[in-house]
């Protein structure tokens, strides 16, 4: 037995995969038609939205599931499976799915963070390893204990828990269902400056609150303006432009 990854069954549905970068273009322009790839075209380490076409008919012939998956390997030698191996990493829409039955919206997470009373500049959140991972830039340098902030957010989520059953997740997962990473001072301001230098319009200067991409998180976690400048050079943007 191997419970590390999952294998697609290609005989039930025709599977297509929309790369994360294409999903981001759809977020910015809803009229954009994203490129998709077949199972033999996916790449290890890349994230995709799963698209399913049903071989057996029904009300949903071809549809975007909204599920984000990551390709972990192109085969499973232990089980003799010569098909890509994947794991679910979350949603590409405006919800974060925890445990398959808890879906947290931006509004709910935002309210929980605000209700803690902890001063903050801004935040972003996504699902990682089955739990809610919140990236937050504290406004007060005294609030530098991520575990304390995580517990405070979790407590506020449980108070709003009538519709989400989130309060039971600690028992179900046998671990704290939320993790907090503290971002360096100026993280969001530096991100905005970088996006502005890249020519982004006003609507796309800030990172997404929900389900930020690996690239967005990477930039947010940069500790100094010097690192941001290095990022500008890497993407071919003149520093200070």
N, C-alpha and C positions, 0 to 999 in steps of 0.2 A: 504494500500500500504506500501511496505517496500523496500526502495532503498539502504539499507545498504550492502547487499551481493547479490550474484547471485546463481542460482540453476541449476545444470546440467539437461539436458533432456536425460536420458539414453535410450530412445526408438529410437533415431535417429542414434546413433553411439555407438559402444563398446568403452568404455573409459578405458585408462590405465594411470598410474601416475608414473613417474620416480622421485625418491627422489633427492633433491638437492645434497646430498653427492655422489650419483651415477653419476649425471651430471658432477660433479667435476672430477671424475675418468675418464670420457670420454674425458674431456678437456686435461688431462695429457697423456692419452693413447687412440688414436683414434681407436685402434683395440678392445678396451674393450666393452663388451656387457653388458649394464646396466640392473639391476633388475627393474622390474616394478610391480605395485600393482593395484588392481581393486578398484572400487569406495567404496566398503564396507571395504577396508583395510586401507584407508587413516587415518591420525591422525590430530587432531586439532593443529594448530600452525605450522605445517610443510609446506614446500614449495616443489612443484613438477613441472616437465615439463609434459605438457599434450600430450598424444598420442591418436590418433583417428583411429578407424577402421570403415569404412563406411559399414553399413548394406545393402546399395542399390547399391553397385558397383561403377564404375567410374574409372577415371585414377589413383586416389590415394586411394588405398584400406586400407593401414595401414601406417600412417606416423607420425613422430614427428613434432609437430607444432612449437616448439621453444618458445612457450608461457609459462611463469612461473606463476603459481598460488599458492595461499596460502589458506589452509583450515581454515576457521574462526569458524565454528561450525558444529556439526553433524546433526543439524536439525534447523528448524525455527518454533518455537512454536507459534509465532504471526500469521503466515499464515497456520499453520497446515501442514507443509512440513517436511516429515521424510527422508530427503536426505541431504548429506553434503552441507554446504554453503561455497562459495569460493569468492575470489576476485583476479583479475589479478594484478600482481606486476611487470611485465616487461618481458624481454626476457632473454633466457639463452644463446643466441649467442653473436656475437660481435657488436650488435646494441642496442641502447636504444630507445624504442618506447614511444613517448610522444603524447597523444591525439589521437592515432590511425592512424595518417598520417604523423607524424614527426619522422624520424628515424635517430638518431645521431650515427655516427661511432666514433671509438677511435681516428682516425686521425683528425676529425673535432673538437672534444672536446679538444684534445691535442693542436691543432693549436690555438684555441680560448684562452686557458689558457696562452700559450706562448706569444700571441700577446698583452696580457694585460701589459706586461713588468714587472709584479710583480714577484720578485725572489721566486722560490719555489724549494723544494727538490724533491717531487714526488706527485702524486695524484691518486685518484680512484673515480669512479662515478657509480651511479646506479639510477634507478627510484624509488621514494618513494612518495606515495600519489599523483600520477599523475604528479609529477614534477621531474626535474633533480636535484639530490643531489650529490654535488661534495665534496669529502673529500680531503683536501690539506694541506700539511705541508709547511708553509712559511719558506723561508730561512732567511728572514730579520725579526727580532722581532718587527720592527716598523709597519709592515703590519699585524695588528691584528684585522682588522675590517671586519668580514665576510660579512656583507651587502654590503660594498664597493667593495669587491672582487667579490661578486655575480653579482653586476651590471656591473662591468668591463667585466666579462666573457660573460654575456648576450649581452652586446654591441658588442663584437667581434663576437659572434654567429650570430647576426643580420646582420653584415657586410658580412658574408659568406652565406647569407640566400637564394640565388637564387633557390637552390634545396630543401630546407627544410621547408620553410614557417614558420620558428621558430619565426620570428619577430612578427607574429600575435598571438602567443600563450598567451601573456599577456592579450590581449583583450578577447580571447576565454575562458581562465581559470579564468579571473577576479582576477588574482594574479600574482606575480612574478614567472615565470616558472622555477626558479632555486634557489637552496638553497646551501649555502656553510657552511661546518663545518671545523674549523681549527683544525688540529691535533697537538699534542704536539711535541716539538723538539725531534728528534731522533725516531719518530714513525716508519718510514720505516726501519731504521737501526736495531731497536729492533725486528721488525717483521722478518727480514732476519736472525738475530742471533737465534731467536727461531726456525725458520724452519731449520736452519743449525744444531741446537742441536737435532732436531727430525730426522735427517738423510736425509732430502730432497736433491734431486740432484740439480745441478746448474740451470736447466731450471725452477725449481719450488720454488725458494727461495723467490721471490717477489709476492705480492698479484696481482690479476688481475686488470688491469686498469678499465675494464668495468664489471659491474655486479658482484662485489665482494660479497661473501657470508656473512651472518650475523656473522659467526665466524671470517672471515678475518677482517671485520670492527671492531668487538669487540677488537681484538688484537691491531689493529692500534690505537684505541682510548685509550689504556692503557697509563697512564701518566708517568710511571717511569719504570726503569729496574727492580725494586723490583716486580712490578706487573707481568712483563714478567717471572721472576723467579717463582712466584706463579703459573703461567700458566704451566710452565715446570713441576712443582711438580704435578699439577692436572692431566696431561696427562702421568705421569710416566716417565718423562725425567729427568735424573740427571742434576742439575744446573751446568753450565759451561762445559758440555760435548761437 
